[in-house]
Amino acid sequence: MTVTEAQQRAYVAGQAADARVNLEIESEGMTLNLGPQHPATHGTLRIVAKLDGEQVVSCEPVMGYMHRGYEKLTEVRTYPQITTLINRIDWLGSFTNEVPFILAAEQLMEIEAPPRAQWIRTILFELGRIANIILFLGDMGVQLGALTPVFYAFRDREYVLNQIEAVTGGRFHPNFDRIGGLKDDLPKGWIDDTKAVMNKVRDFCDLLEELLLGNEIFESRTRGIGVIPGEVALGYGLTGANLRASGVDYDLRRDAPVPMAWNEVDWKVWTHPDGDSFARYWVRLQETREAAKIVDQLCDDIPAGPIMAKVPRIIKVPAGEAWVATENPLGEMGYYIVSKGDLGPFRVKIKSASFNNISIVPWVTRGVYVPDVITILASLYFILGDIDR
């Protein structure tokens, strides 16, 4: 059957009419809400994304759904009571939350924990780092559709939590640090058990590297996604692995030392030049290996002696001001304490890493596709208790 010239003209006219209709019914942008109850937001966080098709025009974090008022609560507690409270800021950080506050109080009292207490503090601090980041390493796979890694993460994290519990009596919230030292000494056999667990941690890192870093889907979802140049990361106040993944060689454990034992052992600060979601994952993986290395070395050389300095039975911190920050699992965490010589602080200002980590979300998500928002949020790694404090 031959097509006549009239039929051809009718067909062309029809196509042109369809094109005109398509142009006339261009739709407005869409607003997409992620959260506040959504697993990809890592807690009660709401992300308001304005879209043009599948691309993000703007992405605004909305915080404050679980505000708990930690800074004001510290003002109506004694110094020993505050460690119970601040344990829960970054609820995955366990012991690491206590240390900078205790160090700031010790600074005001002009006392220093004995060497053995400093060693044990550092070991528990790094165990808290490992337990925290192991969960990130497994959970980021889940965010991108890989379910298997998180099962290994929960399994091997339990081994680390067992060691924290064996010393402190608590898995998540130890409340173990004290002004002048620690509550108790290490139990018998704990060092050997901890070194065995560090071998399991290294095996876990090797397994995750094999499962994810060589996976074509994981690489395509993370490489080149959410690139943050070093100068932008510094401008937004990013700290920790998020900053080092943008090529900035900075770690408070090395660059702003406090009375702990990090400078007594050999370890490395890892950076990555790419600044993308893959780099943030890779840096945290290496950081976990380094933490296991630190724990091993410290366990081999714990000094003998007391675990508490001489402190009054009733603690009154002299009047003054002190600021101490440490390199916590999520980045820089600091406490600014103002004392008027009472049983509790007059004012406390808490600087946590997660607020800065999420502050860059509007910048880094502009122009990406909707699935990339989930990747970026996962790679920045924040805890809502660390934001809504």
Protein Blocks (a to p, Z undefined) as FASTA:
>chain_A
ZZdfklmmmmmmmmmmmmmmmmmmcccdddddedjbdfklopacddddddehjacfbdcd
dehklcghlmmmmmmccfklmmmmmmmmmmmlmmmmmmmmmmmmmmmnopacdfklmmmm
mmmmmmmmmmmmmmmmmmmmmmnopaklmmmmmmmmmmmmmmmmmmnopaklnolacghi
afbdcdehklmmmmmmmmmmmmmmmmmmmmmmmpmklmmmmgopapacfklmmmnopahj
llmmnopacdfklmmccddfklmpccdddddfklpaklmmmmmmmmmmmmmmmmmmmmmm
cceddfbdcddfbdcddedddddddddfkbccddddddehiabdfbdcdddfklmmmmmm
mmmmgopafklmmmmmmmnopafklmmZZ
